Amino acid sequence: MTKPQFAVVGHPNKGKSSIVATLARQDAVAISELSGTTTRAQAFSLIVDGRHIYTLVDTPGFQRPRQVLAWLEAQATNAAERIGAVHAFLARFGTGQNDAKFPDESQLLNPIMAGAGIIYVVDGSVPYTPEYEAEMAILQWTGQPRMALINPIGGDQYLDQWTRALSQYFNVVRVFNPMTADHQSQLNVLAAFAELHEPWRAVIESSVRQLRDVMAAQVRTGATLIAATLVQMLQYQTQLRVPVLVAEAALTLTLKQRYEQAMRDLETGLQRRLQELFAQHRLAVQSERLTADFPDLFDRSSWLMFGLQRQQLVGLAASAGAAAGAVLDVSVGGTSLMAGAVVGGLLSGAASLLATLRPEKLTVRGVPVAGKELVAGPMKDLSFAFVLLGRALDFYDLVALRTHADRQEAKLISSDMNQRMLRLKRLDQVKLAHLLQKAHKGLSDREQQQLAEMLLALMNPMARQDTATSRAQ
């Protein structure tokens, strides 16, 4: 089955490359505010999970459309000769030898006359003028299926003008913003070609189904990655052996730094895997660093406290900044949430960690004490578990819903965990709290899968919609 191919064409600097980047889901497409960035046709195939869905060809903008149209009109005396005239134009000016006269038009027409469908891009924030009619007429002469996308680069105040004009040359006219288009909008553009050209219907409908399945699989994979990393972070321990006659205070900073860096590395590893999952390889993110604020590990009063109660204590020593307004009421054993329990206002990077410390068994080897081991972790603070979860979900939403045309530095903004939790039924909130509280001991494969399923409901509704639609089909 031949996969669909589309040439994205139009006036210079109207967002053609941005549309290619979004629809091909590739951040390797060169995008610039300077006109003429694209000088040669370049193909970008959407290949997800090893499946080739379709190909988009990024092309240079029209430079001399009136002269090209005049040349074509001199070659064809009637409509039946127009396609032949376009082929004749490419034979004369598109071979390389005479390419210098109409290089841009030759580049954009070559893939079209080789069988590609046309996606014509205009800017809906500028008024319609007759200068575009030569471009549209040339595309009409090719005889290929044509769609027009109105890109509201600076606004949509001229949409009506453009819609009326474009409808005279194109069977399908859509408004499409490559900077903000969600998954469904992207699928709608592809699906429109099934209505535009009947011979392509079967292959395009198949491609839409494949792409929807891939998107849903990405959502489920993201939830699985977050669940696994969350358990790994909550289980993590750092140990330091304290030799005889060595001052314990000298090791305080080392232990703290090791634990902090390990937690940062685990979080960064998750973020990198999520970026790879959604092909956001060049994403630059602004985010606060994850920090740890340990209590004094060498306060002997804390040894007795942790040693006696560390299996039961949750949230001890969490700073006010870690919760920032979150209220977490946990019943005995941590297996249920009180009726008024809410989790909200958790801020990115505002985390305080509880370090556990236990003496090693003492042995006598010629000196009173042979030494002991200082241990930081595992983390049993439920408030901190929700901080980690909130940060992971925030980053997931960022990479999953960010289009590949958006090249600005992304700012990771903390969402309202209270609102996320409302997406879960009360019983599921109880189950989630229990799994997070238990995570420091490790979860079974079944429990970790349950955690991942709950995370699906906490993700952005757009992502959940893709999953639900795929399952329904």
C-alpha positions, 0 to 999 in steps of 0.5 A: 500500500502506497503511503500518502505524500503531501507537498507543503507550498505557498508564499514565503514566510507563511509558516510552511516549515512550521506546519511540516514540523507539526504534522511530521512530528519532527523537530529537525525541520529548520524553522526561522522567522527570516524569509527564504530559509527553505531553499530546496524541497526536503522530505520528512516522513512520519515514522512512529514505532517503525511504521511509515505513516505519511511523507511531507515535503517542505518546499521553497516559497513562490518567488515569480508566480506571475511569470511562471503562470504567463509561461504556462498560459503561452503553452496551453490553449485549453484546460486539457493541455494544462497538466502537460504545460506544467510538465513542460515547464519542469522539463525546461526549467527543472532539470538543473541546467536552466533551473536558475530562472525559476528555482523555487517554483521548480523545487515546489512543483517537482514533488507535486507532479510526481504525485504528491497532494498539495497543502497550500499555506496562507497567513490569516492575519494579513489581508487577502490580495490578488497577488496570491491568485497566480500561485493558486492558479498554478497549483490548480493547473497541476491537477493534483488534490489540493487543500488550503490551510489558513495559518493564523500567525498573527491573528485571525482577523482576515479568515473570512476573506481568505476562506471565500477566496481559497474556496474557489481554488481548493476543495478543502479549506481549514484553519490550522495553527501549527504552534497550538494544534492538538493531536485531533487537529493534526489527525483531522488534516490528514483525514480531510484528504480522504474526502478530497481524493477518493482513490486515496481514501483507503490508504489515508483512513488506514494511516489515520487509524495507525497514527491514532493507535501510535498516539494512544500507545505513547500515552500508555508508555508514558504512564508506565515510564512515570510509574516505574521511575516514581517507584525507583526514586521512592525506593532509593537509598544512599549509604556511607560507611563511617570508619572508626575515629572519623568525624561523622560531621565530615561526611554530612555534606557528601551524603546529602550531595549524593542523595540529591544528585541521584534523585536529580539524575533519576528525574532527568533520565525520566524526562529524557525518555519522555522526550525520546518517546515524543521525538522532542529531542531538541526541547529546552526546558526552564525548570527549578532544580530538585533540591533536598533539605536534610535534617541534621543527620548527626542529631542523636535525638533523631536516631532514636526517633527514626529507629523506633517509628520509621516504619510508621512515620510519613511526612516528618521533617517535610518543610512548608515549602514542600507542600505549599498549601497541600493538606494530606490527611492519612489514616492509621497505616496510610491505607485510606484518605480522610474525607477532607483530604486534598492534595494541591499547590505542590510547587516544582522544586519545592521539596524537603526530604526525610533522611533515615539513619540507623546504627550498624550492628556494633562489633568490637575489634580492639576499639570500642566501636567498629563503625556504623553506616549512615543511610539516606532514604528510602523516602517515605514522605507522602507529600514528597511522593506527590511532589515527584508525581506532579513534576513528572506529570507536568513534564509529560504534559509539556512534551506530549502536547507541545507541537514540534513547530514550537521552538521557544524555550519551554517553561515547566509550570506546576499544575494544580495537583488538587484538580488532577486528583479530582479526575480520580474517583474517591476509591482510586484516590485512596488506592493511589495514596496507598501505592505511593505510601507503599512504594518505598518498599517496592511494588509488585508488577501488578501494583506498578501496573495499577499505578500506571493505570491511575496515572492515565487519568491524571494526565492531560485530558487531550492525552486521555482522549486519544487513549480512550478513542483508540480503545473504543476502536 
